[in-house]
Amino acid sequence: MNQESVPATREPRTAARNMHFSSLFRTTRLGAHGARHAAERWLADQLSPEESGDGDLAGTASLLIAELAANAALHGQVRGRDARLVVTLDVTELWVEVTDAHRGQQPVKCPDAGGESGRGLFLVEALADGWGVRAHHPGGKTVWAMCRR
């Protein structure tokens, strides 16, 4: 798993404009699990003590990261292609983005009433201040969620 953490400045955390975490992961449960935990550790180092303990932001971010990474592992598999998890933190917002290479599978916003899965995006919608899907060139999609701090 490749990980990149790039702080925008060496100033105190509260003064930094944008901080980014990025990790490529295999589109498997284990790959999604590893990327999620690496992102959670990075985020805990970036957040204030109030936000990182049992604070709403850390918990919400963890759930959003877990759901979007799990969806990429379950629905975004393309042989030989990895997914990418990006977490961006600035003074006002937290963004979680997961990009996979699967072109045809767009997230379903209304799951089958009798199905055993498909409700994760309801959780994302309930927790995030915004979320959506955009095409990723040359193929695939990025599913994103945003929370205000």
N, C-alpha and C positions, 0 to 999 in steps of 0.2 A: 504494500500500500504506500503510495507516495503522499506525503503531507507537505504542505507549505503554509507557513504562518508569516504574514508580512505586516508588521505594524507600520503605520503611516509615518509616525514620528517617534522620537525618544522622549517626548514630553510625558508628564503624568497621564495615566489612563483617562482621566476625566477630560483632558484637553485634546486628546487624539481625535482626529476627524473620522477616519475610516480605518478599521482593522479588519483583516481578512484571514479566514482559514479556508484551505482548499485541500481536498483529498480525493484521489482516484480510488475507486473500489470495485472489486469484481461484483457482478450482479448476482450474488448469492446471499443467503441469510448471513453467513459468516462474514462476508465482505461488508455488508450493510452494518452489521453489529460492530465490527472494528472501526469503521468510519464514524459511526455514531459516538462511540466512546472516546475516540480521539478528539472529535469536535466538542464534546461535553467537557473534557479536561481543558482544552484550549479556552473555551468560553468561561469556565470557572476562574481561570487566571486573569481574564479581562474584565469581569464584572466587579462592581463594588461589593463589599461584604453584605450589604443589605439585599442586593440583587442575586448573589450567588448562593446564599444559604438555602433556606426553604422559601426563598422569594418567588414571586409569581413569574418573573422573567426567566429565571433559570429552569424552572419546572416546565413552563410553557415551551421554551426553546427545545428542551430535551424531548418532549412529546412530538413537536413538529419535525425535528430532525429524524426521530425514530420512524415516524409514519412515512415521511417522504422517501427516506432511504429504503425502507421496507417495500414500498410500492415499486421503486426502481428495480429492486432485486426480484420481486415477484412478477412484474409486468413489463419490465424494460430490458429483458435479456436479449442480447444479440451476440452470437458466438464470436469470441475474440475481441469484444469491445467492453470496456469498463464504463462505469458511471462516475460522475463527479459530484461531490458534495461541496458546496461553498456556503460559508457562514460569514456575513458581513455585519459588523457592529459599528455604529456611529453614535453620536451623542443623543440622537432622538429615536433611532430605529434599529431593529435587528431583522436581518433578512436571511432566510434559509432557502437555498436553491439546490435542486438535484436535477442533473442533466443525464439522460440516458440516450442510447442510440436507436431505440425502437421507434420507428416512424408511425406505424399504424395505431398503436395503442394509446388513446387519449384517456385521461382519467374520467371515470363515470361519476357524475354528480348525484345521480339518483340510483342507488343500488336496487337489485331485485329484492322484493319484500321477503321472499322465502329463502334467499341466499345466505350462506354462512359467512360471507366476507363482503367487502365493499362499503363499509361504514366509516373507514378511516378518514376519508375526506370530509365527512360530516364533523368529525373531531377537529380537523384542520380548520374548517370554516368557523367552528364555534370558538376556537382558541385564538386564531390569527385576526389581526385587524384588516387583512386583505390577503388574497391568494389568487393564483391563476396559473395558466399554462401558456407557453409561447413556443413556437417552432424554433428548433436549433439547427443552424446550418453546419454541415451539409446534410444532415439527417438526424432525426430524433426530436426530442422535446425537452424543455426545462419546466419543471413544476416548482413554483416559488410560493413562499408565505412570508408575511411581514408582520412584525409586532412593534408597537410604539413602546418606548421605554418609560 
